[in-house]
Amino acid sequence: MPVPRVQTTVAIAADLLEAVDNAIREGVARSRTELVNLALENQLAAVQRQAIDADFDGMAEDQEYQSEALEIASEFETADHESLWRALESRRRLFSSTRSCGRFRAVRKAAGHRHQPQRHQ
C-alpha cells in the first residue's frame, strides 16, 4: 500500500536546485520530488546508523554488558566446539569417500600428484 504523501514547500539554494535538475536529466530520479525523497531517506538512514554506532560504542565501555556477553559466549563455547568438530569430521569423511573416485585422481594428477593405488592385505 502506498504511503500517503503530504505536499510542502521547501526553500533551497539556487545552485542546489540546479544540481537537482541536472541529476534528473542524468536519470538519477524521475522528478524533484523523487530525488528529494531519496535524499531525505538516505540522510535519515545515515543518522540512524550513526545512532546505532554510538550505542555500540557505549557497549564497549559498559562493564555489565561486557560481563554478560562473556557469560553468553562461554555458555555457547561447548556447542560451538562440537559444531566445528562435526563439520570437520563430515568434511574428512567426504574427502575420504572421494579419494577413490576417478575424478579426484584426475584432479590430483592435474595438480602434479601421482596416483598410488592402495594395496589390500
Secondary structure, DSSP 4 states (H G I P E B T S, - for coil): -PPP---------HHHHHHHHHHHHTTS-SSHHHHHHHHHHHHHHHHHHHHHHHHHHHHHH-HHHHHHHHHHHHHHHHHHHHHHHHHHHHHHHHHHHHHTSHHHHHHHHHTTPPP-PPPP-
